Amino acid sequence: MSDAVLELKGITQIFHQGETSLKVLRGADLKVHAGEIVALVGPSGSGKSTLLQITGLLEKPESGDVVVKEQVVTGLDDNARTMIRRQELGFVYQYHHLLAEFSARENIVMPQIIAGTTKTSAGERADELLGAMGLSERASHRPARLSGGEQQRVAIARALANEPSILLADEPIGNLDPESADGVFQILTKLVKESGVCGLIATHNPDLAKRMDRIVRLEEGRLVSQ
């Protein structure tokens, strides 16, 4: 039995281009526990985004297993994988990907309704998260009226809306100025700790990585603890 919320076991991935094969991941292993934030670092092209895509069940590995709360989810069919993503996984990307025609609050409400939450409960959860993000007064604003830091805080709130057990983030503050980035990161870590979510965050920022609980580096397709 493992007490890890997320476990990667021997993940390999090969990209085929004509007669050429590129082995990006060569047996990546990792365990992440509740309330823990792990920094995923490595040079550009090392496979960080690929590893996150596989962890998020958006891409299937050549071999190896993704284990979520002690359930092997790698070989599930598309419908089952979709349900795991909806119930257990939250995603934050470098660009916020908010829906431009909807308000900040509506952007947080919608994924909850898709998951089957009532409109009333979804609204209450959105208001709670906006309050935690310091954005209560911006709830009715569309993304174009929000600053970059505010947009990314809404994106984080949206990722946490369905109370996932795992938060995956790919350069979540890479587009922000240093002051905004620091504020967003502080709020992100606070919410992860309070909610008991486990976080795997890819970053090129060494100072940011040092502020997380642990750093793993992707080297030659394998994860190495630093």
PLY file of the C-alpha trace (Angstrom):
ply
format ascii 1.0
element vertex 226
property float x
property float y
property float z
element edge 225
property int vertex1
property int vertex2
end_header
0.00 0.00 0.00
1.23 3.51 -0.83
0.23 6.72 0.89
1.03 8.75 -2.23
-1.86 10.55 -3.91
-0.01 10.48 -7.23
2.50 7.88 -8.34
4.33 7.49 -11.64
5.87 4.09 -12.28
8.41 3.58 -15.04
6.88 6.07 -17.46
8.43 5.92 -20.93
7.43 7.85 -24.03
8.71 7.59 -27.58
7.87 9.96 -30.43
8.05 8.43 -33.90
8.92 10.65 -36.86
9.15 8.58 -40.01
11.95 6.09 -39.45
13.31 8.07 -36.52
12.30 7.40 -32.91
12.95 9.86 -30.11
12.79 8.46 -26.59
11.78 11.40 -24.42
10.99 9.57 -21.16
13.03 6.55 -20.10
11.42 5.22 -16.94
10.31 8.22 -14.89
9.30 7.38 -11.31
7.70 9.75 -8.81
5.50 9.84 -5.72
3.67 12.99 -4.56
1.75 13.15 -1.27
-1.23 15.18 -0.07
-0.36 18.79 0.69
3.03 18.49 -1.02
4.18 20.74 -3.85
6.88 19.28 -6.08
8.81 21.39 -8.58
9.50 19.71 -11.91
12.56 21.25 -13.52
14.73 20.53 -16.54
15.96 22.23 -19.72
13.61 23.06 -22.57
12.87 19.95 -24.59
13.62 17.58 -21.71
10.03 16.29 -21.63
8.44 18.21 -18.73
5.27 19.08 -20.65
5.05 15.52 -22.01
5.30 14.13 -18.49
2.54 16.48 -17.30
0.33 15.50 -20.25
0.76 11.83 -19.37
0.18 12.49 -15.67
-2.98 14.39 -16.57
-4.24 11.48 -18.69
-4.20 13.63 -21.81
-1.59 11.42 -23.45
-0.85 7.71 -23.09
2.71 6.60 -22.32
4.57 4.01 -24.32
4.86 2.03 -21.09
4.54 2.51 -17.35
1.66 3.41 -15.06
0.00 6.50 -13.64
-1.52 5.73 -10.24
-4.09 8.08 -8.67
-5.07 7.35 -5.07
-3.80 3.77 -5.43
-5.80 3.17 -8.63
-3.88 2.43 -11.82
-5.52 4.72 -14.36
-3.22 4.39 -17.37
-5.16 1.70 -19.19
-8.67 3.00 -18.57
-10.93 3.72 -21.53
-11.56 7.29 -22.67
-14.76 7.74 -20.66
-13.15 6.53 -17.45
-10.08 8.73 -18.04
-12.37 11.72 -18.57
-14.09 11.02 -15.24
-10.74 10.80 -13.43
-9.65 14.10 -14.98
-12.94 15.72 -13.98
-12.97 14.42 -10.41
-9.32 14.15 -9.39
-7.23 16.48 -11.56
-6.90 20.24 -11.85
-4.81 21.92 -14.57
-3.11 25.33 -14.72
-1.18 26.39 -17.81
1.25 29.22 -18.61
-1.57 31.08 -20.37
-4.81 31.28 -18.39
-7.16 29.92 -21.13
-10.18 31.61 -19.55
-13.31 31.91 -21.69
-13.32 35.53 -22.82
-17.10 35.93 -23.06
-17.73 34.85 -19.46
-17.03 36.55 -16.13
-14.43 35.39 -13.64
-17.19 33.82 -11.54
-18.77 32.07 -14.53
-15.39 30.65 -15.55
-15.19 28.96 -12.14
-18.84 27.88 -12.06
-18.88 26.13 -15.45
-16.51 23.21 -14.78
-18.48 22.44 -11.64
-21.79 22.31 -13.48
-20.21 20.07 -16.14
-19.16 17.75 -13.29
-22.76 17.62 -12.04
-22.74 20.22 -9.27
-25.90 22.29 -8.84
-25.79 25.89 -10.01
-26.29 27.15 -6.44
-23.48 25.04 -4.99
-21.20 25.89 -7.90
-21.80 29.60 -7.32
-21.06 29.28 -3.62
-17.81 27.43 -4.35
-16.83 30.07 -6.94
-17.47 32.87 -4.45
-15.41 31.04 -1.82
-12.46 30.63 -4.18
-12.66 34.19 -5.49
-12.58 35.37 -1.87
-9.52 33.23 -1.15
-7.88 34.70 -4.26
-8.66 38.26 -3.19
-10.90 38.71 -6.22
-14.39 39.04 -4.76
-14.77 42.53 -6.19
-13.69 41.32 -9.63
-16.14 38.40 -9.84
-18.33 39.97 -12.54
-15.40 41.12 -14.69
-14.54 39.37 -17.91
-10.90 38.30 -18.46
-10.09 41.31 -20.66
-10.77 43.59 -17.67
-8.44 41.66 -15.37
-4.68 42.04 -15.02
-2.41 39.14 -15.94
-2.00 38.17 -12.31
-5.75 38.33 -11.72
-6.43 36.19 -14.78
-4.03 33.54 -13.54
-5.57 33.59 -10.07
-8.97 32.91 -11.68
-7.38 30.07 -13.66
-6.05 28.55 -10.42
-9.46 28.92 -8.79
-11.04 27.19 -11.78
-8.52 24.34 -11.51
-9.43 23.88 -7.83
-13.18 24.33 -8.29
-14.05 20.62 -8.32
-11.81 19.94 -5.30
-9.28 17.77 -7.14
-6.76 15.64 -5.31
-3.99 16.55 -7.78
-3.02 19.93 -9.24
-0.82 19.95 -12.36
0.71 23.22 -13.50
2.92 24.00 -16.50
4.85 27.26 -15.97
1.82 28.79 -14.19
3.48 32.15 -13.61
5.78 32.20 -16.61
3.96 35.11 -18.28
3.77 37.34 -15.19
5.97 40.14 -13.92
7.97 39.29 -10.76
5.60 41.03 -8.34
2.46 39.44 -9.81
4.21 36.07 -10.03
5.14 36.17 -6.35
1.59 37.00 -5.32
0.07 34.25 -7.47
2.57 31.68 -6.17
1.89 32.59 -2.54
-1.85 32.13 -3.03
-1.33 28.89 -4.95
0.83 27.33 -2.22
-1.53 28.52 0.52
-4.56 26.91 -1.15
-2.68 23.66 -1.86
-1.60 23.36 1.76
-5.03 24.20 3.14
-6.90 21.83 0.84
-4.45 18.92 1.01
-4.06 18.81 -2.78
-0.79 17.42 -4.11
0.87 19.66 -6.67
3.30 18.95 -9.51
4.50 22.22 -11.01
6.83 22.52 -14.00
8.98 25.64 -13.92
12.13 27.14 -15.42
12.40 29.54 -12.47
15.05 28.24 -10.01
14.02 30.67 -7.26
10.41 29.51 -7.53
11.47 25.85 -7.50
13.42 26.36 -4.27
10.27 27.61 -2.54
8.46 24.33 -3.13
8.66 21.31 -0.84
10.84 19.28 -3.15
12.56 19.52 -6.54
12.79 16.74 -9.11
14.81 17.22 -12.26
14.14 15.52 -15.56
17.51 14.25 -16.80
17.87 11.97 -19.81
14.25 10.90 -19.47
14.38 10.04 -15.76
13.39 11.98 -12.64
16.21 12.73 -10.22
15.64 14.28 -6.79
17.67 17.38 -5.99
0 1
1 2
2 3
3 4
4 5
5 6
6 7
7 8
8 9
9 10
10 11
11 12
12 13
13 14
14 15
15 16
16 17
17 18
18 19
19 20
20 21
21 22
22 23
23 24
24 25
25 26
26 27
27 28
28 29
29 30
30 31
31 32
32 33
33 34
34 35
35 36
36 37
37 38
38 39
39 40
40 41
41 42
42 43
43 44
44 45
45 46
46 47
47 48
48 49
49 50
50 51
51 52
52 53
53 54
54 55
55 56
56 57
57 58
58 59
59 60
60 61
61 62
62 63
63 64
64 65
65 66
66 67
67 68
68 69
69 70
70 71
71 72
72 73
73 74
74 75
75 76
76 77
77 78
78 79
79 80
80 81
81 82
82 83
83 84
84 85
85 86
86 87
87 88
88 89
89 90
90 91
91 92
92 93
93 94
94 95
95 96
96 97
97 98
98 99
99 100
100 101
101 102
102 103
103 104
104 105
105 106
106 107
107 108
108 109
109 110
110 111
111 112
112 113
113 114
114 115
115 116
116 117
117 118
118 119
119 120
120 121
121 122
122 123
123 124
124 125
125 126
126 127
127 128
128 129
129 130
130 131
131 132
132 133
133 134
134 135
135 136
136 137
137 138
138 139
139 140
140 141
141 142
142 143
143 144
144 145
145 146
146 147
147 148
148 149
149 150
150 151
151 152
152 153
153 154
154 155
155 156
156 157
157 158
158 159
159 160
160 161
161 162
162 163
163 164
164 165
165 166
166 167
167 168
168 169
169 170
170 171
171 172
172 173
173 174
174 175
175 176
176 177
177 178
178 179
179 180
180 181
181 182
182 183
183 184
184 185
185 186
186 187
187 188
188 189
189 190
190 191
191 192
192 193
193 194
194 195
195 196
196 197
197 198
198 199
199 200
200 201
201 202
202 203
203 204
204 205
205 206
206 207
207 208
208 209
209 210
210 211
211 212
212 213
213 214
214 215
215 216
216 217
217 218
218 219
219 220
220 221
221 222
222 223
223 224
224 225
